[in-house]
């Protein structure tokens, strides 16, 4: 796994705006967002429902495209990429962690983690080595052959984290990663995310409603009605 430099900005967002068309009306969701995220930084996006948190996360992950502005990640303005280029960029550079894990029930933990690698040129042996490596990292080597319904919620989320890591992405986006977990299990997942930043130098952008989860981040970014209203410094 690679470890990027600790200080350089990985993400530079400038004057980012996003609107959706509803009938003949433009509905603004994000307006004039300026944001920088350093390599190896763990930030939390907070704000009330409808504030634009998930929209911003989706834009940073290349799932959606902005109405205007720039999103420069690793020196590439992804706002200028077409859908095919964006899909290739996502596969190479972004790992996803979701609230409800998004594991395929008919696949084992090993097979779920391997899925993103099927889009690469790695051989079967190389894929197996990479999957074994990340399952060991999240403490699930002994569950590789288990199916999602044979795993606890916390174990399923750790499988999802392994899947997010397996392509060695520069950016990990997490949408309410502890939202479906009890407090103790959520703490386990957050400790693992801390370790990804501390030990592997991963950059994580996390959306959360939970102040205790947000407190684990190095910086809090607050959105209100589509506008970035507050950033709290590292703690």
C-alpha positions, 0 to 999 in steps of 0.5 A, a space after each residue: 500500500 502506498 503512503 502519500 505525502 502528509 502535507 500536500 493538498 489532495 483535493 482542491 475545490 473552487 467555487 463549486 456549485 450544483 443544481 438539479 432541474 425540477 420541471 422548469 425550475 433550477 433547485 440549487 443544492 451547493 453554492 460557492 464551495 471552496 475546500 482543500 483537503 490534505 493528503 492523509 487527512 480525515 475530515 467529517 462533513 456535517 450539517 442538517 438533512 438537505 444541507 448538501 453533504 451527500 451531494 458534496 461527497 458524491 461530487 468529490 467521489 466522481 459519482 456526480 458532476 457539478 453545475 460549475 466550479 472545479 474539483 481538482 483531485 491529485 492534480 486532475 480536475 474531475 469536473 472536466 471528465 466525461 462519464 467514461 473517463 470519470 468511471 475509469 478515474 473512480 475505479 483507480 482512485 476512490 474507495 467507497 464505504 456505505 452505511 448499509 455495506 452494499 455487499 452482494 449476498 451471494 458472494 463470500 467476503 473474499 469475493 466481495 472484496 475482490 470485485 473492484 479488482 476484476 476491472 484491473 489487469 491483475 492476474 488471479 493470483 495477484 488479486 488473491 494476494 491483494 484481497 488476503 492482504 486487506 482482509 488481514 488488515 481489517 482483522 477478517 482473514 478467518 472470515 474470508 469464506 463467510 457470506 454476508 448473512 454469516 457475518 455481524 454488522 461490524 464484520 460486514 462493514 469491515 469487509 466493505 472497508 477492505 473492499 474500499 482499500 483493495 485498489 489502494 485508492 488515494 481517496 476514501 469516501 464514507 457515507 454514514 459508515 457507523 449509521 447502522 451499527 451499535 455504539 461499540 461496533 461503530 467505535 471499532 469501525 472508527 478506530 479502523 478508519 483512524 488506523 487507515 489515516 495514521 498507518 497508511 496515510 489514506 485520505 478520508 472524507 466522511 459524512 456523518 450525523 453523529 457528533 461522536 463519529 465526527 469527533 474522530 476526524 481531524 477536521 469538521 466541515 459544516 454545511 448549511 443550505 448548500 453553503 460551507 459555513 464553518 470549519 473547525 481546525 485539527 484537534 
